[in-house]
Amino acid sequence: MSSGSNKTPHAGSVAIFYITDRGRGLAERLAGYYPAAETKKYSARFPSQLWKKDNTLVFIMASGIVIRTIAPYMKDKKSDPAVIVMDEKAQHVISLLSGHLGKANQKAREIAGFLGGEAVITTASDLNNLPSIDLWAEANNLVIENWDMLSKVGTKLINRGTLSVYDEIGIILPPEFKRVDDLSHADLLVTNNIYDIDINSCGLSFPLAGNLSAKAAGKDAGQAGMTKQGKINCDTSGKLILRLKNLVLGIGCNSGTSEQEIESAVIKTLADHNLSFLSLHSLSTIDIKKNEPGLVSFAAKFGLDLQTFGADELNTVKGVTPSPAAKRATGAQAVAEPSALLAAGGRTLLVPKQKIGNVTVAVAKKTERRRKMEYGKIFIVGTGPGSIDHITPYAQKAIRGSDSIVGYGTYLDLIQDLIADKEVVATGMTQEIDRCRKAIELSSDGRTVAVISGGDPGIYAMAGLVLELLKNQHSESGTRSPEIEVIPGISALNACASRLGAPLMHDFASISLSDRLTQWETIEKRLYAAAMADFVIALYNPKSKGRTEHISRARQIILQYRSPDTPVGIVRAAMRENESVIITDLEHMLEHDIDMQTTVIIGNSKTLTWNNLMITPRGYEKKHQFRTNE
Ligand code: SAH
């Protein structure tokens, strides 16, 4: 992919191991598709530094060898790399480990697509065409709290085909997930809140400092119902819990406060308000505390960013509780509350300042800017005339690297193997505008979207339409636009010309006979001009069921300037299974089947036929060196 693109189809490094010479040949071929791939001769001493999340390890050898090699390194699905095994002939490309989060399934399909083999996928959700919960969570920035429930709830989804979801964030759900209002009926919760107050945790999977648990909130409350503080109390065992990382903590502390004390104060604040630690996005404070050792090491321990603001900036925030002590010490009206609000970009606090020993903590919810800020990318991809072999490797990579695919049924059918695991939005032939709008909408959510066009995307296809819609959207509202990359494909013109020999060797004009978007008078004018100027003429969209007369009108016009024996090539379904190629002439061309899968190429006054091929001479015959036999 271009180095300038912000989301390349492949992240992480790719290492390809082989044993035999034939394996090495295949490894080198595969490496051609992955610019940064390394090929390595397999040895029993596996380079353990490669065992890293985001890496892809491809082994061209027997699966037994691979299993024995990787067994000592395997940890869990959160951190293991994608492991793929394939045979030397690339007949079977097996996704062995980390099918979902490691993307081994996706990569096995991709590799099978590149090498012409079959991907072997064994994860049940893929086989049943159901969403994978972990991939969906990752795509929506949700953190899984109780990994032990993932496979149980996943099995429920596979057995029942649907899941009940209680969601407080307003996340987009796949169609198989049904929203429920009563959390006790949900299989899956998307929330920042802790509802099960009897569980001695606030989302932390490590021992809690001082055992400040969520119990503090409502230890006298019953098994279900409301706690003393008016919070819902519900038994969440058996439910999968997902957290959105969107809470920002504002923290103030006296100099020299220990990491331990800060941690305890944070845990107590969250627990008292039934908020999950896993929902923490970042910390914020006043700039003079940016090197405060306890605060810095607390942030580092949990991998949280620490954002700081100057006193002047903190003093611009309205509606916070003033702190005379902070004013005396720092010049700021307060620290915890205004820094939380500034960092979160919001106006209201979720939890006002809590003073616990030497620490003050306030909590604000980060405002949802994802939709506007993080526009994704749109690839407008040309998939050529038909078979996958005629799609460029670059275009294949872009398709494989996209989250969503938007296109028209027939073209999508032709590339089924490349997109089997993708979210696909298919619309009918005449709904191009809907398709482009949908692509823009999907990309506004941060997704990478491939808009599929047959042939070349910039020739009677989708590229112009996407750009026009974006241009209009931009001038209407001044909103940001997604990054766009147009990826060329082999147009019908190239494909059909190649089947006919060399008809386009000299100047040519291409004219679409469809008057759906262009007035027929304009089309006629262009036919006259091209015929008169002796251009070779390629006719796209020559004839449809409801529009049969245009091709004969075009022929009449061209016959006014060209002889009836001018060669004409009629190519139907080029590079597809039902391809047909006919070479005839202007006089007889209408005797052959012509439809919307056909392109007609009409020679110029010099075009000749030889050996059932069309040749439009370029002029070499006039040059001395051409006449070698004379
Ligand atoms: N973007 C496409 C053209 C779309 S217009 C491209 O660059 O090829 C649709 C027209 O293209 C069809 O009516 C037909 O005239 C032509 N066409 C597309 N695929 C074709 C194929 N495989 N064989 C012959 N003509 C084809």
Residues whose N, C-alpha, C, O or C-beta is under 5 A from the ligand:
A	BS01	SAH	P385 G454 G455 D456 I459 Y460 A461 I490 S491 A492 L493 L539 Y540 N541 P542 V571 R572 A573 A574 M596 Q597 T598 T599
